[in-house]
Amino acid sequence: MDATVTHDLTEKEIDYNGKKARLVELEHELKNDIRNDNSYGAIAFFLDSDTVALIDVMTTNNYGMRAWDVIDSITVD
């Protein structure tokens, strides 16, 4: 079975809860000519000098929230 996957990939450094972070987002996959409004996002940042936090989120079928909405709703002290 042949499948084509296309996406919009964003990778950037941002300020997240007062910490420098690396964000990756992947939106809109196309498989076998059927658009699937999945949203994937991951963010990584240091909690202290030797501890890294990773938040990894996937939402499916566009239920009103993108992965970034979930990540942005999390507060890290």
N, CA, C, O and CB atoms as a CASP TS submission, in Angstrom:
PFRMAT TS
TARGET T0000
AUTHOR 0000-0000-0000
METHOD Language model
MODEL 1
PARENT N/A
ATOM      1  N   MET     1       0.846  -1.178   0.000  1.00  0.00           N
ATOM      2  CA  MET     1       0.000   0.000   0.000  1.00  0.00           C
ATOM      3  C   MET     1       0.885   1.232   0.000  1.00  0.00           C
ATOM      4  O   MET     1       1.769   1.354   0.847  1.00  0.00           O
ATOM      5  CB  MET     1      -0.959   0.003   1.214  1.00  0.00           C
ATOM      6  N   ASP     2       0.666   2.141  -0.926  1.00  0.00           N
ATOM      7  CA  ASP     2       1.417   3.385  -1.000  1.00  0.00           C
ATOM      8  C   ASP     2       0.728   4.455  -0.174  1.00  0.00           C
ATOM      9  O   ASP     2      -0.499   4.548  -0.161  1.00  0.00           O
ATOM     10  CB  ASP     2       1.570   3.844  -2.457  1.00  0.00           C
ATOM     11  N   ALA     3       1.518   5.259   0.512  1.00  0.00           N
ATOM     12  CA  ALA     3       0.957   6.356   1.305  1.00  0.00           C
ATOM     13  C   ALA     3       1.863   7.563   1.187  1.00  0.00           C
ATOM     14  O   ALA     3       3.088   7.443   1.218  1.00  0.00           O
ATOM     15  CB  ALA     3       0.781   5.946   2.793  1.00  0.00           C
ATOM     16  N   THR     4       1.262   8.706   1.055  1.00  0.00           N
ATOM     17  CA  THR     4       1.998   9.957   1.009  1.00  0.00           C
ATOM     18  C   THR     4       1.710  10.730   2.280  1.00  0.00           C
ATOM     19  O   THR     4       0.552  10.908   2.659  1.00  0.00           O
ATOM     20  CB  THR     4       1.624  10.787  -0.246  1.00  0.00           C
ATOM     21  N   VAL     5       2.747  11.181   2.928  1.00  0.00           N
ATOM     22  CA  VAL     5       2.577  11.950   4.162  1.00  0.00           C
ATOM     23  C   VAL     5       3.198  13.318   3.941  1.00  0.00           C
ATOM     24  O   VAL     5       4.383  13.426   3.624  1.00  0.00           O
ATOM     25  CB  VAL     5       3.228  11.221   5.397  1.00  0.00           C
ATOM     26  N   THR     6       2.406  14.351   4.107  1.00  0.00           N
ATOM     27  CA  THR     6       2.919  15.714   4.033  1.00  0.00           C
ATOM     28  C   THR     6       2.586  16.406   5.338  1.00  0.00           C
ATOM     29  O   THR     6       1.677  15.993   6.058  1.00  0.00           O
ATOM     30  CB  THR     6       2.324  16.490   2.812  1.00  0.00           C
ATOM     31  N   HIS     7       3.322  17.456   5.637  1.00  0.00           N
ATOM     32  CA  HIS     7       3.079  18.130   6.914  1.00  0.00           C
ATOM     33  C   HIS     7       3.702  19.512   6.909  1.00  0.00           C
ATOM     34  O   HIS     7       4.543  19.836   6.071  1.00  0.00           O
ATOM     35  CB  HIS     7       3.635  17.304   8.084  1.00  0.00           C
ATOM     36  N   ASP     8       3.270  20.310   7.858  1.00  0.00           N
ATOM     37  CA  ASP     8       3.884  21.601   8.140  1.00  0.00           C
ATOM     38  C   ASP     8       4.675  21.415   9.424  1.00  0.00           C
ATOM     39  O   ASP     8       4.095  21.200  10.488  1.00  0.00           O
ATOM     40  CB  ASP     8       2.809  22.765   8.267  1.00  0.00           C
ATOM     41  N   LEU     9       5.995  21.498   9.330  1.00  0.00           N
ATOM     42  CA  LEU     9       6.864  21.302  10.486  1.00  0.00           C
ATOM     43  C   LEU     9       7.428  22.643  10.912  1.00  0.00           C
ATOM     44  O   LEU     9       7.972  23.393  10.101  1.00  0.00           O
ATOM     45  CB  LEU     9       8.005  20.300  10.169  1.00  0.00           C
ATOM     46  N   THR    10       7.290  22.932  12.204  1.00  0.00           N
ATOM     47  CA  THR    10       7.845  24.147  12.785  1.00  0.00           C
ATOM     48  C   THR    10       8.785  23.745  13.908  1.00  0.00           C
ATOM     49  O   THR    10       8.443  22.915  14.750  1.00  0.00           O
ATOM     50  CB  THR    10       6.721  25.100  13.303  1.00  0.00           C
ATOM     51  N   GLU    11       9.962  24.334  13.915  1.00  0.00           N
ATOM     52  CA  GLU    11      10.916  24.105  15.003  1.00  0.00           C
ATOM     53  C   GLU    11      11.496  25.456  15.383  1.00  0.00           C
ATOM     54  O   GLU    11      12.015  26.181  14.535  1.00  0.00           O
ATOM     55  CB  GLU    11      12.052  23.089  14.586  1.00  0.00           C
ATOM     56  N   LYS    12      11.403  25.793  16.680  1.00  0.00           N
ATOM     57  CA  LYS    12      11.898  27.103  17.102  1.00  0.00           C
ATOM     58  C   LYS    12      12.238  27.117  18.581  1.00  0.00           C
ATOM     59  O   LYS    12      11.781  26.276  19.355  1.00  0.00           O
ATOM     60  CB  LYS    12      10.870  28.182  16.798  1.00  0.00           C
ATOM     61  N   GLU    13      13.054  28.099  18.954  1.00  0.00           N
ATOM     62  CA  GLU    13      13.362  28.338  20.359  1.00  0.00           C
ATOM     63  C   GLU    13      12.380  29.380  20.871  1.00  0.00           C
ATOM     64  O   GLU    13      12.138  30.398  20.222  1.00  0.00           O
ATOM     65  CB  GLU    13      14.850  28.806  20.556  1.00  0.00           C
ATOM     66  N   ILE    14      11.816  29.109  22.049  1.00  0.00           N
ATOM     67  CA  ILE    14      10.836  30.027  22.639  1.00  0.00           C
ATOM     68  C   ILE    14      11.105  30.169  24.137  1.00  0.00           C
ATOM     69  O   ILE    14      11.900  29.423  24.709  1.00  0.00           O
ATOM     70  CB  ILE    14       9.381  29.524  22.389  1.00  0.00           C
ATOM     71  N   ASP    15      10.436  31.129  24.757  1.00  0.00           N
ATOM     72  CA  ASP    15      10.427  31.252  26.212  1.00  0.00           C
ATOM     73  C   ASP    15       9.181  30.526  26.696  1.00  0.00           C
ATOM     74  O   ASP    15       8.073  30.844  26.264  1.00  0.00           O
ATOM     75  CB  ASP    15      10.444  32.769  26.683  1.00  0.00           C
ATOM     76  N   TYR    16       9.349  29.549  27.590  1.00  0.00           N
ATOM     77  CA  TYR    16       8.236  28.738  28.078  1.00  0.00           C
ATOM     78  C   TYR    16       8.271  28.726  29.596  1.00  0.00           C
ATOM     79  O   TYR    16       9.191  28.163  30.191  1.00  0.00           O
ATOM     80  CB  TYR    16       8.300  27.290  27.511  1.00  0.00           C
ATOM     81  N   ASN    17       7.291  29.334  30.223  1.00  0.00           N
ATOM     82  CA  ASN    17       7.237  29.427  31.679  1.00  0.00           C
ATOM     83  C   ASN    17       8.538  29.998  32.253  1.00  0.00           C
ATOM     84  O   ASN    17       9.026  29.531  33.282  1.00  0.00           O
ATOM     85  CB  ASN    17       6.955  28.049  32.284  1.00  0.00           C
ATOM     86  N   GLY    18       9.085  30.998  31.588  1.00  0.00           N
ATOM     87  CA  GLY    18      10.301  31.650  32.051  1.00  0.00           C
ATOM     88  C   GLY    18      11.587  30.893  31.768  1.00  0.00           C
ATOM     89  O   GLY    18      12.650  31.266  32.264  1.00  0.00           O
ATOM     90  N   LYS    19      11.499  29.835  30.975  1.00  0.00           N
ATOM     91  CA  LYS    19      12.677  29.030  30.650  1.00  0.00           C
ATOM     92  C   LYS    19      12.878  29.003  29.141  1.00  0.00           C
ATOM     93  O   LYS    19      11.906  28.991  28.386  1.00  0.00           O
ATOM     94  CB  LYS    19      12.534  27.588  31.206  1.00  0.00           C
ATOM     95  N   LYS    20      14.131  28.993  28.694  1.00  0.00           N
ATOM     96  CA  LYS    20      14.406  28.831  27.268  1.00  0.00           C
ATOM     97  C   LYS    20      14.064  27.402  26.872  1.00  0.00           C
ATOM     98  O   LYS    20      14.440  26.453  27.560  1.00  0.00           O
ATOM     99  CB  LYS    20      15.899  29.164  26.934  1.00  0.00           C
ATOM    100  N   ALA    21      13.355  27.252  25.767  1.00  0.00           N
ATOM    101  CA  ALA    21      12.867  25.929  25.374  1.00  0.00           C
ATOM    102  C   ALA    21      12.964  25.753  23.866  1.00  0.00           C
ATOM    103  O   ALA    21      13.066  26.728  23.121  1.00  0.00           O
ATOM    104  CB  ALA    21      11.416  25.724  25.840  1.00  0.00           C
ATOM    105  N   ARG    22      12.933  24.509  23.429  1.00  0.00           N
ATOM    106  CA  ARG    22      12.927  24.138  22.013  1.00  0.00           C
ATOM    107  C   ARG    22      11.580  23.486  21.714  1.00  0.00           C
ATOM    108  O   ARG    22      11.230  22.477  22.326  1.00  0.00           O
ATOM    109  CB  ARG    22      14.126  23.169  21.658  1.00  0.00           C
ATOM    110  N   LEU    23      10.827  24.056  20.779  1.00  0.00           N
ATOM    111  CA  LEU    23       9.502  23.579  20.425  1.00  0.00           C
ATOM    112  C   LEU    23       9.509  23.010  19.012  1.00  0.00           C
ATOM    113  O   LEU    23      10.077  23.605  18.096  1.00  0.00           O
ATOM    114  CB  LEU    23       8.469  24.709  20.546  1.00  0.00           C
ATOM    115  N   VAL    24       8.874  21.853  18.844  1.00  0.00           N
ATOM    116  CA  VAL    24       8.673  21.253  17.527  1.00  0.00           C
ATOM    117  C   VAL    24       7.185  20.985  17.379  1.00  0.00           C
ATOM    118  O   VAL    24       6.564  20.385  18.257  1.00  0.00           O
ATOM    119  CB  VAL    24       9.518  19.932  17.348  1.00  0.00           C
ATOM    120  N   GLU    25       6.610  21.433  16.258  1.00  0.00           N
ATOM    121  CA  GLU    25       5.199  21.187  15.979  1.00  0.00           C
ATOM    122  C   GLU    25       5.052  20.588  14.587  1.00  0.00           C
ATOM    123  O   GLU    25       5.772  20.963  13.662  1.00  0.00           O
ATOM    124  CB  GLU    25       4.375  22.491  16.103  1.00  0.00           C
ATOM    125  N   LEU    26       4.119  19.661  14.445  1.00  0.00           N
ATOM    126  CA  LEU    26       3.828  19.002  13.177  1.00  0.00           C
ATOM    127  C   LEU    26       2.320  19.018  12.992  1.00  0.00           C
ATOM    128  O   LEU    26       1.574  18.532  13.841  1.00  0.00           O
ATOM    129  CB  LEU    26       4.395  17.535  13.139  1.00  0.00           C
ATOM    130  N   GLU    27       1.880  19.581  11.876  1.00  0.00           N
ATOM    131  CA  GLU    27       0.446  19.726  11.632  1.00  0.00           C
ATOM    132  C   GLU    27       0.053  19.122  10.281  1.00  0.00           C
ATOM    133  O   GLU    27       0.865  19.059   9.358  1.00  0.00           O
ATOM    134  CB  GLU    27       0.044  21.208  11.687  1.00  0.00           C
ATOM    135  N   HIS    28      -1.184  18.688  10.181  1.00  0.00           N
ATOM    136  CA  HIS    28      -1.849  18.324   8.929  1.00  0.00           C
ATOM    137  C   HIS    28      -1.153  17.229   8.123  1.00  0.00           C
ATOM    138  O   HIS    28      -0.436  17.519   7.165  1.00  0.00           O
ATOM    139  CB  HIS    28      -1.974  19.530   8.082  1.00  0.00           C
ATOM    140  N   GLU    29      -1.356  16.022   8.497  1.00  0.00           N
ATOM    141  CA  GLU    29      -0.846  14.905   7.728  1.00  0.00           C
ATOM    142  C   GLU    29      -1.831  14.566   6.612  1.00  0.00           C
ATOM    143  O   GLU    29      -3.039  14.740   6.769  1.00  0.00           O
ATOM    144  CB  GLU    29      -0.599  13.682   8.637  1.00  0.00           C
ATOM    145  N   LEU    30      -1.315  14.088   5.496  1.00  0.00           N
ATOM    146  CA  LEU    30      -2.144  13.642   4.389  1.00  0.00           C
ATOM    147  C   LEU    30      -1.749  12.217   4.068  1.00  0.00           C
ATOM    148  O   LEU    30      -0.617  11.960   3.658  1.00  0.00           O
ATOM    149  CB  LEU    30      -1.991  14.568   3.142  1.00  0.00           C
ATOM    150  N   LYS    31      -2.668  11.294   4.251  1.00  0.00           N
ATOM    151  CA  LYS    31      -2.371   9.889   4.005  1.00  0.00           C
ATOM    152  C   LYS    31      -3.370   9.344   2.998  1.00  0.00           C
ATOM    153  O   LYS    31      -4.582   9.411   3.203  1.00  0.00           O
ATOM    154  CB  LYS    31      -2.409   9.068   5.322  1.00  0.00           C
ATOM    155  N   ASN    32      -2.849   8.811   1.923  1.00  0.00           N
ATOM    156  CA  ASN    32      -3.705   8.233   0.879  1.00  0.00           C
ATOM    157  C   ASN    32      -4.795   9.205   0.439  1.00  0.00           C
ATOM    158  O   ASN    32      -5.955   8.827   0.270  1.00  0.00           O
ATOM    159  CB  ASN    32      -4.340   6.935   1.377  1.00  0.00           C
ATOM    160  N   ASP    33      -4.399  10.471   0.255  1.00  0.00           N
ATOM    161  CA  ASP    33      -5.293  11.531  -0.218  1.00  0.00           C
ATOM    162  C   ASP    33      -6.434  11.867   0.741  1.00  0.00           C
ATOM    163  O   ASP    33      -7.411  12.490   0.327  1.00  0.00           O
ATOM    164  CB  ASP    33      -5.870  11.137  -1.533  1.00  0.00           C
ATOM    165  N   ILE    34      -6.336  11.479   1.991  1.00  0.00           N
ATOM    166  CA  ILE    34      -7.336  11.822   3.001  1.00  0.00           C
ATOM    167  C   ILE    34      -6.673  12.718   4.034  1.00  0.00           C
ATOM    168  O   ILE    34      -5.724  12.304   4.699  1.00  0.00           O
ATOM    169  CB  ILE    34      -7.941  10.540   3.671  1.00  0.00           C
ATOM    170  N   ARG    35      -7.160  13.928   4.169  1.00  0.00           N
ATOM    171  CA  ARG    35      -6.576  14.859   5.130  1.00  0.00           C
ATOM    172  C   ARG    35      -6.966  14.435   6.545  1.00  0.00           C
ATOM    173  O   ARG    35      -8.134  14.175   6.834  1.00  0.00           O
ATOM    174  CB  ARG    35      -7.037  16.318   4.845  1.00  0.00           C
ATOM    175  N   ASN    36      -5.978  14.372   7.401  1.00  0.00           N
ATOM    176  CA  ASN    36      -6.188  13.974   8.788  1.00  0.00           C
ATOM    177  C   ASN    36      -5.642  15.102   9.657  1.00  0.00           C
ATOM    178  O   ASN    36      -4.430  15.309   9.701  1.00  0.00           O
ATOM    179  CB  ASN    36      -5.488  12.591   9.118  1.00  0.00           C
ATOM    180  N   ASP    37      -6.497  15.821  10.335  1.00  0.00           N
ATOM    181  CA  ASP    37      -6.086  17.002  11.086  1.00  0.00           C
ATOM    182  C   ASP    37      -5.482  16.648  12.434  1.00  0.00           C
ATOM    183  O   ASP    37      -5.985  17.068  13.477  1.00  0.00           O
ATOM    184  CB  ASP    37      -7.263  17.924  11.284  1.00  0.00           C
ATOM    185  N   ASN    38      -4.419  15.888  12.414  1.00  0.00           N
ATOM    186  CA  ASN    38      -3.679  15.594  13.632  1.00  0.00           C
ATOM    187  C   ASN    38      -2.743  16.754  13.939  1.00  0.00           C
ATOM    188  O   ASN    38      -2.321  17.481  13.041  1.00  0.00           O
ATOM    189  CB  ASN    38      -2.889  14.268  13.498  1.00  0.00           C
ATOM    190  N   SER    39      -2.432  16.914  15.192  1.00  0.00           N
ATOM    191  CA  SER    39      -1.494  17.933  15.621  1.00  0.00           C
ATOM    192  C   SER    39      -0.539  17.289  16.618  1.00  0.00           C
ATOM    193  O   SER    39      -0.966  16.657  17.584  1.00  0.00           O
ATOM    194  CB  SER    39      -2.230  19.167  16.244  1.00  0.00           C
ATOM    195  N   TYR    40       0.754  17.455  16.374  1.00  0.00           N
ATOM    196  CA  TYR    40       1.774  16.892  17.245  1.00  0.00           C
ATOM    197  C   TYR    40       2.687  18.017  17.705  1.00  0.00           C
ATOM    198  O   TYR    40       3.069  18.873  16.908  1.00  0.00           O
ATOM    199  CB  TYR    40       2.583  15.775  16.523  1.00  0.00           C
ATOM    200  N   GLY    41       3.037  18.021  18.979  1.00  0.00           N
ATOM    201  CA  GLY    41       3.965  19.020  19.491  1.00  0.00           C
ATOM    202  C   GLY    41       4.819  18.438  20.608  1.00  0.00           C
ATOM    203  O   GLY    41       4.361  17.621  21.407  1.00  0.00           O
ATOM    204  N   ALA    42       6.050  18.873  20.642  1.00  0.00           N
ATOM    205  CA  ALA    42       6.960  18.468  21.715  1.00  0.00           C
ATOM    206  C   ALA    42       7.788  19.688  22.100  1.00  0.00           C
ATOM    207  O   ALA    42       8.199  20.478  21.251  1.00  0.00           O
ATOM    208  CB  ALA    42       7.884  17.265  21.274  1.00  0.00           C
ATOM    209  N   ILE    43       8.019  19.818  23.391  1.00  0.00           N
ATOM    210  CA  ILE    43       8.835  20.916  23.887  1.00  0.00           C
ATOM    211  C   ILE    43       9.817  20.351  24.909  1.00  0.00           C
ATOM    212  O   ILE    43       9.456  19.516  25.737  1.00  0.00           O
ATOM    213  CB  ILE    43       7.950  22.047  24.513  1.00  0.00           C
ATOM    214  N   ALA    44      11.050  20.812  24.840  1.00  0.00           N
ATOM    215  CA  ALA    44      12.099  20.364  25.767  1.00  0.00           C
ATOM    216  C   ALA    44      12.759  21.597  26.383  1.00  0.00           C
ATOM    217  O   ALA    44      12.995  22.601  25.711  1.00  0.00           O
ATOM    218  CB  ALA    44      13.164  19.463  25.035  1.00  0.00           C
ATOM    219  N   PHE    45      13.049  21.492  27.681  1.00  0.00           N
ATOM    220  CA  PHE    45      13.695  22.609  28.377  1.00  0.00           C
ATOM    221  C   PHE    45      14.373  22.073  29.634  1.00  0.00           C
ATOM    222  O   PHE    45      14.029  20.998  30.126  1.00  0.00           O
ATOM    223  CB  PHE    45      12.661  23.731  28.736  1.00  0.00           C
ATOM    224  N   PHE    46      15.341  22.832  30.151  1.00  0.00           N
ATOM    225  CA  PHE    46      16.038  22.453  31.375  1.00  0.00           C
ATOM    226  C   PHE    46      15.231  22.895  32.595  1.00  0.00           C
ATOM    227  O   PHE    46      14.788  24.040  32.680  1.00  0.00           O
ATOM    228  CB  PHE    46      17.455  23.072  31.410  1.00  0.00           C
ATOM    229  N   LEU    47      15.047  21.968  33.538  1.00  0.00           N
ATOM    230  CA  LEU    47      14.449  22.311  34.821  1.00  0.00           C
ATOM    231  C   LEU    47      15.504  22.871  35.769  1.00  0.00           C
ATOM    232  O   LEU    47      15.221  23.766  36.565  1.00  0.00           O
ATOM    233  CB  LEU    47      13.768  21.086  35.442  1.00  0.00           C
ATOM    234  N   ASP    48      16.719  22.339  35.679  1.00  0.00           N
ATOM    235  CA  ASP    48      17.880  22.860  36.395  1.00  0.00           C
ATOM    236  C   ASP    48      19.101  22.548  35.548  1.00  0.00           C
ATOM    237  O   ASP    48      18.954  22.192  34.379  1.00  0.00           O
ATOM    238  CB  ASP    48      18.006  22.243  37.843  1.00  0.00           C
ATOM    239  N   SER    49      20.290  22.670  36.095  1.00  0.00           N
ATOM    240  CA  SER    49      21.500  22.551  35.277  1.00  0.00           C
ATOM    241  C   SER    49      21.718  21.166  34.673  1.00  0.00           C
ATOM    242  O   SER    49      22.481  21.036  33.716  1.00  0.00           O
ATOM    243  CB  SER    49      22.688  22.910  36.102  1.00  0.00           C
ATOM    244  N   ASP    50      21.067  20.124  35.206  1.00  0.00           N
ATOM    245  CA  ASP    50      21.282  18.785  34.651  1.00  0.00           C
ATOM    246  C   ASP    50      20.005  17.946  34.514  1.00  0.00           C
ATOM    247  O   ASP    50      20.077  16.721  34.416  1.00  0.00           O
ATOM    248  CB  ASP    50      22.259  18.047  35.513  1.00  0.00           C
ATOM    249  N   THR    51      18.834  18.604  34.505  1.00  0.00           N
ATOM    250  CA  THR    51      17.568  17.886  34.361  1.00  0.00           C
ATOM    251  C   THR    51      16.760  18.495  33.227  1.00  0.00           C
ATOM    252  O   THR    51      16.436  19.682  33.250  1.00  0.00           O
ATOM    253  CB  THR    51      16.760  17.918  35.681  1.00  0.00           C
ATOM    254  N   VAL    52      16.437  17.672  32.232  1.00  0.00           N
ATOM    255  CA  VAL    52      15.664  18.121  31.086  1.00  0.00           C
ATOM    256  C   VAL    52      14.227  17.627  31.212  1.00  0.00           C
ATOM    257  O   VAL    52      13.987  16.470  31.555  1.00  0.00           O
ATOM    258  CB  VAL    52      16.299  17.626  29.769  1.00  0.00           C
ATOM    259  N   ALA    53      13.276  18.513  30.932  1.00  0.00           N
ATOM    260  CA  ALA    53      11.864  18.135  30.884  1.00  0.00           C
ATOM    261  C   ALA    53      11.445  18.037  29.420  1.00  0.00           C
ATOM    262  O   ALA    53      11.888  18.825  28.585  1.00  0.00           O
ATOM    263  CB  ALA    53      10.968  19.166  31.660  1.00  0.00           C
ATOM    264  N   LEU    54      10.594  17.071  29.120  1.00  0.00           N
ATOM    265  CA  LEU    54      10.054  16.900  27.781  1.00  0.00           C
ATOM    266  C   LEU    54       8.546  16.734  27.890  1.00  0.00           C
ATOM    267  O   LEU    54       8.055  15.862  28.606  1.00  0.00           O
ATOM    268  CB  LEU    54      10.702  15.683  27.059  1.00  0.00           C
ATOM    269  N   ILE    55       7.821  17.577  27.174  1.00  0.00           N
ATOM    270  CA  ILE    55       6.367  17.458  27.099  1.00  0.00           C
ATOM    271  C   ILE    55       6.047  17.092  25.657  1.00  0.00           C
ATOM    272  O   ILE    55       6.454  17.787  24.726  1.00  0.00           O
ATOM    273  CB  ILE    55       5.630  18.796  27.549  1.00  0.00           C
ATOM    274  N   ASP    56       5.316  15.999  25.479  1.00  0.00           N
ATOM    275  CA  ASP    56       5.030  15.433  24.167  1.00  0.00           C
ATOM    276  C   ASP    56       3.515  15.262  24.050  1.00  0.00           C
ATOM    277  O   ASP    56       2.914  14.544  24.850  1.00  0.00           O
ATOM    278  CB  ASP    56       5.779  14.065  23.956  1.00  0.00           C
ATOM    279  N   VAL    57       2.886  15.915  23.058  1.00  0.00           N
ATOM    280  CA  VAL    57       1.428  15.917  22.958  1.00  0.00           C
ATOM    281  C   VAL    57       1.001  15.621  21.528  1.00  0.00           C
ATOM    282  O   VAL    57       1.620  16.092  20.574  1.00  0.00           O
ATOM    283  CB  VAL    57       0.851  17.269  23.422  1.00  0.00           C
ATOM    284  N   MET    58      -0.068  14.831  21.387  1.00  0.00           N
ATOM    285  CA  MET    58      -0.696  14.611  20.087  1.00  0.00           C
ATOM    286  C   MET    58      -2.204  14.720  20.255  1.00  0.00           C
ATOM    287  O   MET    58      -2.792  14.066  21.117  1.00  0.00           O
ATOM    288  CB  MET    58      -0.298  13.222  19.491  1.00  0.00           C
ATOM    289  N   THR    59      -2.825  15.552  19.425  1.00  0.00           N
ATOM    290  CA  THR    59      -4.279  15.618  19.384  1.00  0.00           C
ATOM    291  C   THR    59      -4.715  15.067  18.030  1.00  0.00           C
ATOM    292  O   THR    59      -3.967  15.147  17.056  1.00  0.00           O
ATOM    293  CB  THR    59      -4.804  17.088  19.609  1.00  0.00           C
ATOM    294  N   THR    60      -5.909  14.515  17.967  1.00  0.00           N
ATOM    295  CA  THR    60      -6.363  13.897  16.731  1.00  0.00           C
ATOM    296  C   THR    60      -7.694  14.464  16.253  1.00  0.00           C
ATOM    297  O   THR    60      -8.544  14.873  17.043  1.00  0.00           O
ATOM    298  CB  THR    60      -6.481  12.408  16.916  1.00  0.00           C
ATOM    299  N   ASN    61      -7.838  14.473  14.964  1.00  0.00           N
ATOM    300  CA  ASN    61      -9.101  14.799  14.293  1.00  0.00           C
ATOM    301  C   ASN    61      -9.673  16.158  14.648  1.00  0.00           C
ATOM    302  O   ASN    61     -10.886  16.362  14.595  1.00  0.00           O
ATOM    303  CB  ASN    61     -10.108  13.764  14.612  1.00  0.00           C
ATOM    304  N   ASN    62      -8.802  17.086  15.010  1.00  0.00           N
ATOM    305  CA  ASN    62      -9.184  18.484  15.224  1.00  0.00           C
ATOM    306  C   ASN    62     -10.402  18.647  16.138  1.00  0.00           C
ATOM    307  O   ASN    62     -11.418  19.207  15.726  1.00  0.00           O
ATOM    308  CB  ASN    62      -9.467  19.139  13.896  1.00  0.00           C
ATOM    309  N   TYR    63     -10.302  18.164  17.361  1.00  0.00           N
ATOM    310  CA  TYR    63     -11.375  18.308  18.350  1.00  0.00           C
ATOM    311  C   TYR    63     -11.362  19.680  19.019  1.00  0.00           C
ATOM    312  O   TYR    63     -11.855  19.824  20.137  1.00  0.00           O
ATOM    313  CB  TYR    63     -11.257  17.222  19.408  1.00  0.00           C
ATOM    314  N   GLY    64     -10.811  20.676  18.357  1.00  0.00           N
ATOM    315  CA  GLY    64     -10.841  22.027  18.881  1.00  0.00           C
ATOM    316  C   GLY    64      -9.579  22.444  19.610  1.00  0.00           C
ATOM    317  O   GLY    64      -9.453  23.606  19.998  1.00  0.00           O
ATOM    318  N   MET    65      -8.633  21.524  19.810  1.00  0.00           N
ATOM    319  CA  MET    65      -7.374  21.876  20.462  1.00  0.00           C
ATOM    320  C   MET    65      -6.214  21.358  19.621  1.00  0.00           C
ATOM    321  O   MET    65      -6.207  20.204  19.193  1.00  0.00           O
ATOM    322  CB  MET    65      -7.310  21.298  21.906  1.00  0.00           C
ATOM    323  N   ARG    66      -5.260  22.204  19.397  1.00  0.00           N
ATOM    324  CA  ARG    66      -4.013  21.799  18.753  1.00  0.00           C
ATOM    325  C   ARG    66      -3.065  21.358  19.868  1.00  0.00           C
ATOM    326  O   ARG    66      -3.318  21.630  21.042  1.00  0.00           O
ATOM    327  CB  ARG    66      -3.388  22.975  17.881  1.00  0.00           C
ATOM    328  N   ALA    67      -2.006  20.696  19.515  1.00  0.00           N
ATOM    329  CA  ALA    67      -1.020  20.255  20.509  1.00  0.00           C
ATOM    330  C   ALA    67      -0.475  21.450  21.293  1.00  0.00           C
ATOM    331  O   ALA    67      -0.282  21.355  22.505  1.00  0.00           O
ATOM    332  CB  ALA    67       0.140  19.493  19.823  1.00  0.00           C
ATOM    333  N   TRP    68      -0.227  22.572  20.613  1.00  0.00           N
ATOM    334  CA  TRP    68       0.295  23.748  21.307  1.00  0.00           C
ATOM    335  C   TRP    68      -0.671  24.225  22.392  1.00  0.00           C
ATOM    336  O   TRP    68      -0.221  24.667  23.450  1.00  0.00           O
ATOM    337  CB  TRP    68       0.562  24.880  20.307  1.00  0.00           C
ATOM    338  N   ASP    69      -1.978  24.148  22.163  1.00  0.00           N
ATOM    339  CA  ASP    69      -2.951  24.559  23.177  1.00  0.00           C
ATOM    340  C   ASP    69      -2.771  23.760  24.470  1.00  0.00           C
ATOM    341  O   ASP    69      -2.868  24.310  25.567  1.00  0.00           O
ATOM    342  CB  ASP    69      -4.383  24.384  22.642  1.00  0.00           C
ATOM    343  N   VAL    70      -2.514  22.488  24.333  1.00  0.00           N
ATOM    344  CA  VAL    70      -2.304  21.627  25.506  1.00  0.00           C
ATOM    345  C   VAL    70      -0.987  22.000  26.188  1.00  0.00           C
ATOM    346  O   VAL    70      -0.946  22.183  27.404  1.00  0.00           O
ATOM    347  CB  VAL    70      -2.301  20.120  25.099  1.00  0.00           C
ATOM    348  N   ILE    71       0.086  22.110  25.406  1.00  0.00           N
ATOM    349  CA  ILE    71       1.403  22.451  25.962  1.00  0.00           C
ATOM    350  C   ILE    71       1.341  23.803  26.669  1.00  0.00           C
ATOM    351  O   ILE    71       1.871  23.958  27.769  1.00  0.00           O
ATOM    352  CB  ILE    71       2.484  22.476  24.846  1.00  0.00           C
ATOM    353  N   ASP    72       0.697  24.773  26.039  1.00  0.00           N
ATOM    354  CA  ASP    72       0.622  26.124  26.593  1.00  0.00           C
ATOM    355  C   ASP    72      -0.195  26.174  27.876  1.00  0.00           C
ATOM    356  O   ASP    72      -0.008  27.086  28.682  1.00  0.00           O
ATOM    357  CB  ASP    72       0.027  27.072  25.573  1.00  0.00           C
ATOM    358  N   SER    73      -1.099  25.216  28.087  1.00  0.00           N
ATOM    359  CA  SER    73      -1.930  25.211  29.293  1.00  0.00           C
ATOM    360  C   SER    73      -1.216  24.652  30.520  1.00  0.00           C
ATOM    361  O   SER    73      -1.743  24.739  31.630  1.00  0.00           O
ATOM    362  CB  SER    73      -3.177  24.416  29.041  1.00  0.00           C
ATOM    363  N   ILE    74      -0.028  24.079  30.340  1.00  0.00           N
ATOM    364  CA  ILE    74       0.734  23.478  31.439  1.00  0.00           C
ATOM    365  C   ILE    74       1.633  24.529  32.073  1.00  0.00           C
ATOM    366  O   ILE    74       2.347  25.246  31.372  1.00  0.00           O
ATOM    367  CB  ILE    74       1.576  22.273  30.938  1.00  0.00           C
ATOM    368  N   THR    75       1.598  24.620  33.382  1.00  0.00           N
ATOM    369  CA  THR    75       2.464  25.545  34.111  1.00  0.00           C
ATOM    370  C   THR    75       3.586  24.770  34.775  1.00  0.00           C
ATOM    371  O   THR    75       3.341  23.793  35.482  1.00  0.00           O
ATOM    372  CB  THR    75       1.662  26.348  35.161  1.00  0.00           C
ATOM    373  N   VAL    76       4.802  25.202  34.549  1.00  0.00           N
ATOM    374  CA  VAL    76       5.984  24.575  35.142  1.00  0.00           C
ATOM    375  C   VAL    76       6.652  25.588  36.047  1.00  0.00           C
ATOM    376  O   VAL    76       7.007  26.680  35.603  1.00  0.00           O
ATOM    377  CB  VAL    76       6.975  24.063  34.048  1.00  0.00           C
ATOM    378  N   ASP    77       6.829  25.238  37.316  1.00  0.00           N
ATOM    379  CA  ASP    77       7.490  26.159  38.265  1.00  0.00           C
ATOM    380  C   ASP    77       8.972  25.899  38.308  1.00  0.00           C
ATOM    381  O   ASP    77       9.695  26.570  39.044  1.00  0.00           O
ATOM    382  CB  ASP    77       6.897  26.019  39.677  1.00  0.00           C
TER
END
